[in-house]
Every structure is written in C-alpha cells, then in structure tokens.
Amino acid sequence: MRVVFLGSSEIGFPVLEALLSSTKDEIAAVITQPDRPAGRKQQLTPCPVKTFAQERRIPVLSPEKIKDGLPELTALNADLFVVVSYGQYIPSSVLALPKCGAINLHPSLLPKYRGSSPIQWAIANGDTITGVTILYVGEKMDAGDIILQRKIPIGTDDTSVTLEPVLAAAGAELLMEAVEQIRNGTVCRYPQDDVAATEVRKLTKEDGRLDWTLSAETLRNRIRGFTPWPGCFCEMPDGQRLKVVRAAVESRTGAPGEILETTGAYPLIAAGEGALRLLEVQPSGKCVMDGASYLRGYSLTPGLRLG
C-alpha cells in the first residue's frame, strides 16, 4: 500500500522504521510540522520526524496548516494515512483522500486519556497500567473507532522518558498488524464508549509547581510523569527556584513544605501526607546534582517551609 505518514515527534520513529522495512508497503511521503524557532538563539529548527525522513530520502511536506497542502496530498494518491503525534487537527477534506482511511497510534488505552500528554498524565496520576491504541482518525480528536489495543505495565520507577520508547515500540508492532488487516480486508472496528472517556490537556510550565499540601506519593508521581517537560520545581525559603528531578517517599510527618532534615544524605521535605526525600535536584543555572551535593553547597534550616 502507498502510505503517507503524518507525525512530528520521536514516538513515531519505530512506526516509520517498520513501514520502511515492510516489503508490502511504500512511504509515499511524510507530512510534518514546519521548522520552528528553538534554543536560546531561536534558530529555525526542523522537528525530529522531518530530520529522520530527510536522512532516509523520504519526500517531506511541511504545510503550516495541513489543508493548505491539499493539492500535494491529493497528488500522492495514498491508500492509507498513518498518524502518530502529528500535533495538528486534520479536517475531513484531508481524511477523505486515502482510499483505506486514516489510522492513528495513541499512547493510552482509549477512551481513557484522550488528548495531549497521555503518557505524562498516566504516570502523574499513579496508574500502574497503560497501553497503546490503534484507531481510525475521525473528526473528533482521539474519538474514532478502535481497531486494536495492547496493555503495557507502568513500573514504579518509570518516567515519561523511560515509558515512551516502550509504548512506541509496542505501538509500531500493533500498527503493522492493523495495516495487514486493512490490506487483507479483515479489519474490525469498535466504537468508543464516550461516557467512559477522559481527556487530558497539554501540559504547562505551571503544572510542574510542587504543591506540598498533596501527598508525597502524588508529588513523586508528578515528578516521574513530568520529566523532562515541564519538570517539577519548588521555591526555597530564600526565593530561589529548585527543580526536583528524582525523589523518594518516606513516612515522616510535618507541616506541608517543612524542611525536616538537612543533615542526612538528601533533603527531606514534609508533604500533606508523608515526606519527600529529594534524591536529585537542579538549582537555577546549575547542573543536575544529587541531594547530598546540594546540601554541601546550599544551607538549609530545618523547620523553615518551602513556597
């Protein structure tokens, strides 16, 4: 089949590799986002998928709005669109182009966690099971009919960084199963239960602010889920911002945000329930360091409370 791939981020790499390795399919083109300013100098930078495709000499289109590329998309004469983290709404005029429709890889067990950042929120909410879903793309985001699903466990120490490649690999394998079913005419589709649907929004920087009135377990899950973006942080008594990269839960008690220990290997901070041991931190303008190194360079007073 002639396949057009729509995507922007690294989670799509395993799918692209699988399609490139297929002897039955051809990637006619990759549709991705235009170059965007990045870094301190705000230089125009291609998204990861564009770089990936260009290195493999796959034709690339990067319309500002996908409907602007309708003539070029029509000319591709695609059998199937494959969408993985494209980052743009796809109108019905575009979805009508491929003969076999458009399918999407979504990194959650739909209808749970429709929308942006499903991996991050699954970890932040303390889930122990997530998964991947292959579904048809419809006019409503992540609400199309389901083709296949697979469950994936979330480890107690998993972060977004460690979980994403696991989901990407499983999703690529499952997506190729769906492509084979579509090719053979054996594909089945199952409507989603909209009543059971939950939606997650795009993360903002403020989501990373640690609220010490929450339980230590909740805070640890947020630190795991929001690594590397937006990252979790708190304000020290002197007003300096401290990013918390890794933490452990302990059963100590105190007023929320109270500094309980500064003489051990790592700082210990009271939460609404339990306490959080700061194992790895990053002070403003500094590199990531372990909590012991932080205590050697920054004086903390037990009893004071963090903002």
C-alpha distance (Angstrom), angle and dihedral (degrees) to the residues before:
residue distance angle dihedral
M1 . . .
R2 3.78 . .
V3 3.79 104.7 .
V4 3.80 128.7 -167.6
F5 3.80 113.1 -159.1
L6 3.81 120.3 -149.4
G7 3.81 116.3 -167.5
S8 3.78 147.0 110.3
S9 3.82 113.4 -164.7
E10 3.80 137.6 66.1
I11 3.80 93.2 -100.3
G12 3.80 86.5 77.9
F13 3.82 95.2 57.9
P14 3.86 96.5 89.6
V15 3.81 90.3 50.5
L16 3.80 91.3 50.9
E17 3.81 90.7 47.9
A18 3.82 90.9 50.1
L19 3.81 92.2 49.5
L20 3.80 91.3 47.5
S21 3.82 90.1 51.4
S22 3.79 93.6 49.4
T23 3.79 116.2 106.4
K24 3.81 90.4 -160.0
D25 3.80 100.5 51.2
E26 3.79 137.9 59.0
I27 3.81 126.5 -158.3
A28 3.79 101.9 -134.4
A29 3.81 93.1 -175.1
V30 3.79 145.5 -27.8
I31 3.79 119.3 -120.8
T32 3.79 114.0 -158.3
Q33 3.79 143.9 151.3
P34 3.82 122.7 -69.8
D35 3.80 118.8 -102.5
R36 3.81 111.8 -77.7
P37 3.83 133.5 -159.7
A38 3.80 111.0 -94.5
G39 3.78 139.5 172.6
R40 3.77 129.5 20.5
K41 3.79 92.0 -56.3
Q42 3.82 91.3 48.5
Q43 3.78 92.3 -133.5
L44 3.79 117.5 175.8
T45 3.80 106.1 -98.0
P46 3.81 130.2 -176.3
C47 3.79 118.4 -123.7
P48 3.84 117.0 -107.4
V49 3.81 94.7 -101.8
K50 3.81 92.8 53.2
T51 3.80 90.8 52.9
F52 3.81 90.6 46.5
A53 3.81 92.3 51.2
Q54 3.80 95.7 45.2
E55 3.81 91.5 51.1
R56 3.82 87.8 56.1
R57 3.81 93.9 43.2
I58 3.80 94.8 -115.8
P59 3.83 113.7 153.8
V60 3.82 110.5 -105.1
L61 3.80 131.0 -157.1
S62 3.81 120.4 -171.4
P63 3.82 109.6 -177.9
E64 3.80 116.8 176.4
K65 3.81 86.7 -131.0
I66 3.77 117.7 19.7
K67 3.80 92.5 -133.7
D68 3.82 87.0 62.4
G69 3.80 88.2 65.6
L70 3.82 94.7 52.4
P71 3.85 95.9 117.8
E72 3.81 92.4 50.9
L73 3.81 91.9 44.5
T74 3.79 91.4 50.2
A75 3.80 90.8 51.5
L76 3.82 90.8 55.8
N77 3.83 89.1 70.7
A78 3.81 91.4 -149.9
D79 3.79 125.1 -167.8
L80 3.82 93.6 -160.8
F81 3.79 140.2 11.4
V82 3.82 116.4 -145.7
V83 3.81 114.1 -161.5
V84 3.81 123.8 -165.3
S85 3.81 119.7 166.4
Y86 3.79 94.3 -32.6
G87 3.80 95.1 158.7
Q88 3.78 98.7 -144.5
Y89 3.80 135.9 89.8
I90 3.79 111.1 -106.2
P91 3.83 112.8 -145.8
S92 3.80 124.4 -140.9
S93 3.82 91.4 -108.4
V94 3.81 88.4 65.3
L95 3.81 96.1 39.3
A96 3.81 89.1 56.0
L97 3.82 92.9 62.1
P98 3.85 105.1 77.1
K99 3.81 115.2 74.0
C100 3.82 93.6 -135.6
G101 3.79 97.4 37.1
A102 3.81 130.5 -119.2
I103 3.79 127.0 -63.4
N104 3.78 129.8 -165.0
L105 3.80 137.0 -155.0
H106 3.80 110.1 -140.9
P107 3.84 120.2 -175.6
S108 3.81 98.9 -134.1
L109 3.78 139.7 61.0
L110 3.78 98.3 -94.2
P111 2.96 137.8 -111.9
K112 3.83 81.2 38.5
Y113 3.80 114.8 81.0
R114 3.77 102.6 9.9
G115 3.78 112.9 177.8
S116 3.79 134.8 27.8
S117 3.81 126.9 -8.6
P118 3.83 100.2 13.1
I119 3.81 93.0 157.0
Q120 3.80 93.4 51.3
W121 3.79 94.9 47.1
A122 3.81 94.4 46.1
I123 3.80 89.6 58.2
A124 3.81 94.4 39.0
N125 3.80 90.3 53.0
G126 3.80 91.7 53.1
D127 3.82 97.1 -112.5
T128 3.80 116.4 166.5
I129 3.82 95.6 -164.0
T130 3.79 130.1 47.0
G131 3.77 132.0 148.4
V132 3.77 149.1 171.9
T133 3.79 131.0 -81.9
I134 3.78 130.2 -159.3
L135 3.79 109.8 -156.4
Y136 3.77 142.3 160.2
V137 3.79 114.0 -97.7
G138 3.80 113.0 -116.5
E139 3.76 135.8 176.0
K140 3.82 91.8 -90.2
M141 3.80 114.4 68.6
D142 3.84 114.0 -100.4
A143 3.81 91.5 -15.5
G144 3.80 100.4 106.6
D145 3.79 126.2 118.0
I146 3.81 115.2 -70.0
I147 3.81 120.2 -120.5
L148 3.82 103.7 176.5
Q149 3.82 139.0 -6.6
R150 3.79 136.2 -169.7
K151 3.81 128.9 -168.8
I152 3.82 120.5 -131.5
P153 3.85 124.3 -171.1
I154 3.80 120.1 -125.9
G155 3.81 111.7 -137.2
T156 3.80 120.6 -136.1
D157 3.80 90.3 -113.5
D158 3.80 97.8 38.2
T159 3.79 118.2 126.6
S160 3.78 129.6 -172.6
V161 3.80 87.0 -95.1
T162 3.82 94.7 56.6
L163 3.81 97.6 37.2
E164 3.81 99.9 48.1
P165 3.84 97.0 67.5
V166 3.82 90.6 47.5
L167 3.81 90.5 53.6
A168 3.80 91.4 43.2
A169 3.81 92.6 54.3
A170 3.80 93.4 45.6
G171 3.79 90.5 45.3
A172 3.80 93.0 51.9
E173 3.80 91.4 52.3
L174 3.80 92.0 47.8
L175 3.79 92.9 45.7
M176 3.79 91.7 54.8
E177 3.81 88.4 52.6
A178 3.79 88.3 54.2
V179 3.83 91.6 48.1
E180 3.81 89.6 53.1
Q181 3.80 91.2 50.0
I182 3.80 90.7 50.0
R183 3.81 90.3 49.1
N184 3.81 91.7 50.5
G185 3.79 94.9 43.0
T186 3.83 91.9 -120.4
V187 3.80 98.2 111.9
C188 3.80 118.6 129.9
R189 3.79 124.9 -160.1
Y190 3.79 128.4 -155.6
P191 3.83 123.8 -162.4
Q192 3.80 115.9 -124.1
D193 3.78 122.4 -115.4
D194 3.80 101.5 -115.6
V195 3.82 90.7 -169.3
A196 3.81 89.8 63.1
A197 3.81 94.0 45.2
T198 3.79 122.3 120.5
E199 3.78 124.0 -171.4
V200 3.79 130.2 -151.7
R201 3.76 125.1 -159.6
K202 3.75 130.9 -139.8
L203 3.80 113.0 -80.2
T204 3.79 120.8 -109.4
K205 3.78 130.0 -160.3
E206 3.81 90.6 -106.3
D207 3.81 90.2 61.2
G208 3.80 86.2 72.2
R209 3.81 94.6 62.6
L210 3.82 108.9 112.6
D211 3.80 112.9 -127.5
W212 3.79 104.4 -155.3
T213 3.81 92.4 -160.6
L214 3.82 87.6 72.2
S215 3.80 120.3 85.6
A216 3.80 119.0 -86.1
E217 3.82 89.6 -118.2
T218 3.81 91.2 54.8
L219 3.80 90.9 49.0
R220 3.80 92.1 49.2
N221 3.80 90.8 50.6
R222 3.79 90.6 51.3
I223 3.79 91.1 50.1
R224 3.83 89.0 52.3
G225 3.79 94.0 45.0
F226 3.78 98.0 43.5
T227 3.81 95.1 50.6
P228 2.99 118.5 143.6
W229 3.83 97.4 2.5
P230 2.97 127.6 67.2
G231 3.80 89.4 -6.7
C232 3.80 122.8 -150.9
F233 3.78 122.3 -96.1
C234 3.79 144.1 170.1
E235 3.80 135.8 -166.9
M236 3.77 118.5 -111.6
P237 3.85 122.1 -139.0
D238 3.82 90.5 -94.8
G239 3.83 91.0 54.6
Q240 3.81 95.5 -105.9
R241 3.80 115.4 138.8
L242 3.80 116.6 -122.5
K243 3.79 122.2 -165.3
V244 3.81 114.1 -145.5
V245 3.80 111.7 -147.8
R246 3.82 102.2 171.5
A247 3.80 133.1 8.8
A248 3.79 143.6 169.7
V249 3.81 131.1 -142.8
E250 3.82 122.1 -119.6
S251 3.80 132.0 179.8
R252 3.82 97.9 -121.7
T253 3.80 119.6 123.3
G254 3.80 136.6 -143.8
A255 3.78 142.6 124.8
P256 3.84 111.0 -48.2
G257 3.81 108.5 -85.9
E258 3.82 94.2 12.4
I259 3.79 116.2 145.6
L260 3.82 103.5 -124.5
E261 3.81 102.8 174.1
T262 3.79 135.7 18.8
T263 3.81 100.1 156.5
G264 3.82 99.0 69.3
A265 3.76 128.3 75.3
Y266 3.81 93.6 -80.5
P267 3.82 137.4 20.8
L268 3.82 115.0 -94.9
I269 3.81 118.3 -150.5
A270 3.81 126.3 -171.6
A271 3.80 118.5 -124.4
G272 3.80 132.9 -170.2
E273 3.80 86.7 -83.5
G274 3.80 120.9 14.2
A275 3.79 124.2 -18.2
L276 3.78 137.9 -85.0
R277 3.80 122.7 -127.6
L278 3.82 108.6 -151.9
L279 3.81 104.4 -137.1
E280 3.81 99.2 169.4
V281 3.79 126.6 18.1
Q282 3.78 140.4 167.4
P283 3.81 119.9 -146.9
S284 3.81 117.3 -151.7
G285 3.79 110.6 -74.8
K286 3.81 93.3 5.6
C287 3.79 137.1 100.4
V288 3.80 124.5 -100.5
M289 3.82 110.6 -81.3
D290 3.77 137.9 173.1
G291 3.78 119.1 -97.1
A292 3.80 93.1 -107.5
S293 3.82 91.8 57.5
Y294 3.80 89.5 47.8
L295 3.83 91.5 54.0
R296 3.80 91.0 51.4
G297 3.79 91.5 56.5
Y298 3.81 103.2 33.9
S299 3.77 125.2 50.9
L300 3.81 115.3 -135.0
T301 3.78 126.0 -176.5
P302 3.81 119.7 -144.4
G303 3.79 112.3 -123.0
L304 3.79 96.0 34.0
R305 3.81 116.7 114.4
L306 3.78 129.9 -130.5
G307 3.79 122.4 -127.3
